[in-house]
Amino acid sequence: MKGTRWSHDYDSKILDFFKLGNRGTKFTTIRECFWLLPPRGFVLFCCNGTAIGDPGLEGFGIIARDHESNVIGTISVGLGMDSSYIDKSFAVVWAIEWAINLKCDKIIIRSDSKTVIEDFQEESIQWCFKTRWLRAKSCLVQICYEHCYKETNFSADSLAKKGVKLQMREIEHHAGRPAHLIKIEMPNRKYYRFF
């Protein structure tokens, strides 16, 4: 058989010979999404937690950005063994406490975990975080919680993956943008969701 184009009769003969059949695609819809800057006067904390197994080795990452898209700093933390919900919640609490250390009074917490964001908005936080969260939020003027898509939260995801590789309670903190964080989200750029 000879040919240079797909979807010819010889393609289906090869698939039939090896009994491969037709392969469907996993994704059926593609949508555009955007990363948004925080308004002037706010600092944005993008948070994410990740795990190898659930429960398994856990870590979380946070990236702080100002209203001009500048990276203020990053944090990666190793948590040891835990569940995915716990590490994503822990990242939010750490972000609020970090905001106090940075002398911020108005912040936006952004995460791709809809459950975690809804729980913080409704103030139904797990008991293990509640005291720290109440103490930290009382020091701030305003906290906004925003859900985002994972396609616009990849820098926090990268930092969380770095956290998984750290030992339990090991912290890696950088002022500004660290050299290992090659890509960050940018405003006015299209990102795509496949689902």
Secondary structure, DSSP 8 states (H G I E B T S, - for coil): ---SSSSSHHHHHHHHHTT------S---EEEEE-----TT-EEEEEEEEEEETTEEEEEEEEEE-TTS-EEEEEEEEEEEE-HHHHHHHHHHHHHHHHHHTT-SEEEEEES-HHHHHHHHTT---HHHHHHHHHHHTT-SEEEEEE--GGG-HHHHHHHHHHHTS-TT-EEEEES--TT------TT-EEEEE-
